[in-house]
């Protein structure tokens, strides 16, 4: 009788090990699933799709503003104003060049302190554009900077 018990125990052990072997073989077969098959089985949740979209938007904005040439409305307005001032300051320099006493006035401009030069240019009327009654301070300042670069 005891021998029967021992044989039964040994049979039970064999069955258990056989079952584990079957499991390991199944796991090995499951591990052999290709990446394409896993991709087909994958299903994104709403949460994953939402955060992926947020990340894509942020990345697009970073690339666009840093390397894509995008600017905000305020920056575009400032760039436009700066370009207009530069164009008008060249007209101011041209009006300076038409002044018959330009050499004496340039000497006086160079002797004037740096924070009063734009006022001097405005007083001379060089920063007043044709068709306008008053001159612009930004144009006068840019014009004074350009005139200071002129050597006598």
C-alpha positions, 0 to 999 in steps of 0.5 A, a space after each residue: 500500500 505504501 508503495 502505491 502512495 509513493 507512486 501516486 505522489 510521484 505521478 502527481 509531481 510529474 503532472 505538476 511539472 508537466 503542467 509547468 512545462 506546458 506553461 513555459 512553452 506557452 509563454 515562449 510562444 507568446 513571447 514570439 509575437 512580432 512587434 507588428 502584431 503587438 501594434 495591431 493589438 494595442 488600443 490607446 485610451 482617451 487619456 493617452 490620446 489627449 496627452 499625446 495631442 497636448 505634447 504634440 501641440 507644445 512641441 510644434 509651438 516650441 519648434 515654430 517660435 524658435 526655428 520656424 520664424 513665428 512671432 507674436 502680434 506684439 513682436 510683429 508690431 515692434 518689428 514693423 515700427 523699427 523698420 519704419 523708423 529706419 526707413 524714415 531716418 534715412 530720409 532725415 539724413 538726406 534732409 540733413 545733407 541738403 542743409 547748406 550749413 550741414 558742416 557747422 550743424 554736424 559739429 554742433 550735434 557732436 558737441 551736444 550731449 547724447 541724450 539731447 541729440 534727438 532734440 537738436 535734430 528735431 529743432 533743425 527740422 531734419 526729422 520732420 517728414 514731408 507732409 507732416 507738421 511734427 517730427 517723431 522722437 524715434 526717427 530723430 533719435 535714429 537719425 542722430 545716431 546715423 549722423 554721429 557715424 558721419 565723419 567730417 
